[in-house]
Amino acid sequence: MTPLSKKDAGEIIRLARFRAGVTWTAIAERIGKAPTWTVAALLGQHPMTAEEANAVGELLSLDPEVVESLQMQPYRGPAEQATPTDPTIYRLYEALGVYGPAIKELIHEEFGDGIMSAINFKMDVQRRQDPTGDRVVITLDGKFLDYNW
């Protein structure tokens, strides 16, 4: 039996979720995880535990091959991408490579068909103290622009 790729499993899950009329947020609540992490995992960027994968499988009536794929360790980020050499910029590319598709899905679920503007846009960078080491908090604040067909 040929294993199902995480990319192919992600497309099956997107369609199953749509057909079932289940929100990404409802799936996240079902497995007790944050929505962004959940969508990224379901689109192939994180492995799920057997318990999490089985719960999603039951909720969306997924085949065992899809549930199995959810538990596999992923190759994170896009398959092909020009890699910047600056470490800070590289890490931002890496974060968007892993979470970009999840963010897109959550924007579409919350707002509909459209994009976050990078023209009408605000951004903030702050330091947050943490006992394990200070954290960088980046806030992206873009106006939603719906597609007008």
N, C-alpha and C positions, 0 to 999 in steps of 0.2 A: 504494500500500500504506500503510495506516494504521499508525503506529508503536505498539508495545505499551508501555503505561505501566509505569513501574518498580513501581508498586503491584500491578498485575495480574501482572507478571513474578514478583514476590515470592511471590504466592499460588501460581502455577504451580510455582515452585521448592520451596515448602514441601511441596506434594503430591508432586512428583517425588522429593524426598529421602525422604519417608516411604515411598513405594512401592518405592524402591530399597533401603531399609534401610541407608542411609548416614548416618553421624552428621555433625553440623555440624563437629565436630573433625576428622573424616577429610577433609572438604572443605577445611578450613583447611590441613591438612597437605599436601594435594595441591597447593595453590597457594602454599604457603610464607608464609602470613599468620597473624596471631593469630586465634583463634576469634571473639572479640567483633567485631573489624573485619570478618571474613569474613561473619558472619551479618548484621551491619548492611548490608554491601554487597549481599548476596543479597536482603535485604528492601527494597532501594531507597535506602539512605542514603549510599552511596559509589559512585563509578564504578570499574569494574575495567578493567585493561588488556585488550587483545584476547587476549593469551596466557592470562591468568587466566580470562576469560569462556569462552574455547574449552575450557579444561581442565574447567571446571565443566559446560559443555554436553556434553562427551563423557562425563563421569562420570555425569551424570543423564539422558542422552539427551534433551536439550532442543532444541526447535525453533530455527532460526536467529533468529527474531524475539525470542526470550527472550535468547539470547546477545547480540544487538545491544543490547537494552535494558540489560543489565548494564554496558555500556560508556558509556552516556549519563550526562551530568552531572545529578545529582539536584537536586530542590528538597528541602532537608533539613528534618526535623522534621515534626510533624503539620500537616495542612492548616489546621485551625482550632484556635485556642487563645487564651485570654485571656493577654495578654502582661504579665508583671509589669514594673514600671518600674525597680526596683532592679537595677543592673548585675550584681551577684553572683548574685542569685536568678534573673535572666533567663538567665545562662549555665548555671546548673544545669538550668533548664527546657530550654534548648537541648540540653545534653548528653543528658538523658533522652529528649528528642524524637528525637534521632538514634540513641542506643544502647539506649533502653528496650526496643523490640521484640527486639533481639538478646539483651539480658540475659534477657528472658523466655524466649526459645527455649532458651538455654543452661541456665537453671534447670530447665526442663521436661525437657531431655535428660539432665541429671545426676541430678535428684531425682525426676522424675515429675510428675504433675498436682498442682499446688499453688502456694503463694505464699511469698514471703519476708515474715515478720512485721515490721510496723513497731511492734508493741506489745512483743514480746520482742526488743529491738533495741539494738544498740550502734553508736556512730559515733565515728570519730576523724578529726581534721584535723591534718595535720602539714606542716611545711615541709621540702622536700628541695632541697639545693643542687644546682645544675646550671650548667655553664659557659655555657649559652645564656640563663640567667635562672632564678631560683629557681622551684620547682614546688610546687603545692598538691596534696597527696595526701589524698584523702578515702576513708576505708574505711567501707563500709556492711556491717554484720554483723548479719543478721537470722536468726532461727530459721526453718527450713523448716516450713511447715504444709501437710500434704497435704489435698486435698479428700476428704471422706468422703461418698460418694454413697449 
